[in-house]
Amino acid sequence: MNRVAYILPAAALASGCLSPAPKAPENWTIGPIDGGVLRADAPKWQDGVRLSRLEVRAPYDAQRLAVLRPDGSVAMDPANAFAASPSALLRGAAFDVLAASGLATPSVEPGSAASARRSLEVTVTRLALDCRDAGSRKALVELAATLLDGRKIEGTARASFAEDAAEGNYTTAFSVAFARAMADALKRL
């Protein structure tokens, strides 16, 4: 009995059960940015555009920030995470860029009961902290946009943007990178 009384506490200490809890990750968001986004002189799509779908491809759809490493691998950062799923954060940011662009009159949110002649589908193919170059840290966003008139494809565009993230403010860096990539794709449609 005495041996068991010594073994259990020793096992608990060895397994880390009594060590302090690991530090919670920093939570970052992606949202609208002030200025710097495409603003059309006149609407391009008079009958409106509904943001119908926004998808983020795996493995970039996880809350922890994906990190592109020099050896070609992808790591998930244990110290930094998005405050919600990337697709949920980007859906709002995509609508904000579409509305701010002035290209669509009106711009319709995905959940709205309002109708619009056209719809926009966005697929984010890469959303990562790019650390492939020594001494460089950039928020990288790559996406593809498809404009539909009913079910007919009216246009497709790909765009990407990398914003310096060396200061560690990932909210600003990813917000700028996404807004610029999204605005570039809209301009190409």
C-alpha positions in Angstrom: 0.0 0.0 0.0 2.8 2.4 0.8 4.4 1.9 -2.6 1.2 2.8 -4.4 0.9 5.9 -2.3 4.3 7.1 -3.7 3.9 5.8 -7.3 0.6 7.7 -8.0 1.8 11.2 -7.2 5.1 10.5 -9.0 3.2 9.4 -12.1 1.0 12.5 -12.0 4.1 14.7 -11.8 5.9 12.9 -14.6 2.9 13.2 -16.9 2.6 16.9 -16.4 -0.8 16.8 -14.7 0.3 19.3 -12.1 2.2 21.6 -14.4 0.7 24.9 -15.4 -1.8 24.9 -18.3 -0.3 25.8 -21.7 -0.8 29.4 -22.8 -4.0 30.0 -24.8 -3.3 31.0 -28.4 -3.8 34.6 -29.6 -7.0 34.9 -31.5 -7.0 37.0 -34.7 -9.8 38.1 -37.1 -10.2 39.2 -40.7 -12.3 42.2 -41.4 -12.8 45.3 -43.5 -9.9 47.7 -44.0 -10.0 51.4 -44.4 -9.2 52.5 -47.9 -7.0 50.8 -50.4 -9.9 48.8 -51.9 -11.1 49.1 -55.5 -13.8 51.7 -55.9 -15.6 51.8 -59.3 -16.6 55.0 -60.9 -19.8 53.4 -62.0 -21.5 50.0 -61.3 -20.5 47.2 -63.6 -23.4 45.0 -62.6 -26.7 47.0 -62.4 -28.9 44.1 -61.5 -27.0 43.3 -58.4 -24.7 40.5 -57.2 -25.3 38.1 -54.3 -22.4 36.7 -52.5 -23.7 33.1 -52.7 -20.8 31.0 -51.5 -17.4 31.3 -49.9 -15.3 28.2 -49.3 -11.8 27.8 -47.8 -9.9 24.8 -49.0 -8.3 22.4 -46.5 -5.9 22.6 -44.7 -6.5 26.4 -44.6 -10.0 26.1 -43.2 -8.7 25.4 -39.6 -8.8 27.9 -36.8 -5.1 27.6 -36.1 -3.0 29.7 -38.5 -1.4 27.6 -41.3 2.3 28.3 -41.7 4.1 27.6 -45.0 7.7 26.4 -44.1 10.8 26.5 -46.3 10.9 22.7 -46.7 7.5 22.8 -48.4 5.5 21.5 -45.4 2.6 23.2 -43.6 2.5 23.6 -39.9 -0.4 24.7 -37.7 0.7 27.4 -35.3 -0.1 26.5 -31.7 0.3 30.1 -30.5 -1.9 31.9 -33.1 -5.5 31.1 -34.3 -8.4 32.8 -36.0 -11.2 33.8 -33.6 -13.7 31.8 -35.7 -13.5 29.5 -38.7 -11.8 31.2 -41.6 -14.8 30.7 -43.9 -17.0 32.5 -41.4 -14.6 35.4 -41.1 -14.0 35.7 -44.8 -17.6 35.6 -45.8 -18.2 38.9 -44.0 -15.0 40.4 -45.3 -15.8 39.3 -48.9 -19.2 41.0 -48.7 -17.6 44.1 -47.3 -15.2 44.3 -50.3 -18.0 43.6 -52.8 -20.2 46.3 -51.3 -17.3 48.8 -51.0 -16.2 48.2 -54.6 -19.3 49.9 -56.0 -19.3 47.3 -58.8 -22.7 45.8 -58.0 -25.9 47.7 -57.4 -27.1 46.4 -55.1 -24.7 44.0 -53.3 -26.7 41.2 -51.5 -25.5 39.3 -48.5 -25.8 35.4 -48.6 -28.6 35.2 -46.0 -30.8 37.9 -47.5 -34.2 37.2 -48.9 -33.5 39.9 -51.6 -33.0 38.7 -55.1 -30.1 39.6 -57.4 -29.6 38.6 -61.1 -26.0 37.5 -60.6 -24.2 35.5 -57.9 -20.6 35.4 -56.8 -18.8 32.3 -55.6 -15.4 32.6 -54.0 -13.0 29.8 -53.2 -10.0 30.6 -51.0 -7.3 28.2 -52.2 -4.6 29.4 -49.7 -4.8 31.4 -46.5 -1.5 31.0 -44.6 1.4 32.7 -42.9 4.2 32.5 -45.5 7.5 31.8 -43.8 9.2 30.1 -46.8 11.8 32.9 -47.2 14.3 33.3 -44.4 13.6 36.4 -42.3 10.2 37.0 -44.0 6.7 36.6 -42.6 3.8 37.4 -44.8 0.0 36.9 -44.7 -0.8 35.2 -48.0 -4.2 34.9 -49.6 -4.9 33.2 -52.9 -8.5 32.9 -54.2 -10.6 32.2 -57.2 -13.9 34.0 -58.0 -16.7 32.9 -60.3 -19.5 35.3 -61.4 -22.7 33.6 -62.4 -25.7 34.9 -64.3 -28.3 32.4 -63.2 -26.5 29.2 -63.7 -24.4 30.4 -66.6 -20.7 31.3 -65.8 -20.2 34.9 -66.8 -16.6 35.1 -65.7 -13.8 33.7 -63.6 -10.7 35.3 -62.0 -7.8 34.3 -59.8 -6.0 36.7 -57.5 -3.4 36.6 -54.7 -1.8 39.1 -52.4 0.9 38.8 -49.7 1.0 41.4 -47.0 4.0 41.9 -44.6 3.2 40.4 -41.2 6.6 40.9 -39.5 5.1 43.1 -36.8 2.9 40.2 -35.7 -0.5 42.0 -36.2 -2.2 39.1 -38.1 -5.6 40.8 -38.1 -4.3 43.7 -40.1 -2.0 41.6 -42.3 -4.7 39.0 -43.3 -7.4 41.7 -43.7 -5.3 43.7 -46.1 -4.2 40.6 -48.0 -7.7 39.3 -48.4 -9.2 42.7 -49.3 -6.6 43.3 -52.0 -6.9 39.8 -53.5 -10.7 40.0 -53.5 -10.6 43.5 -55.1 -8.2 42.3 -57.7 -10.4 39.3 -58.6 -13.5 41.6 -58.8 -11.7 44.0 -61.1 -10.7 41.0 -63.4 -14.3 39.6 -63.7 
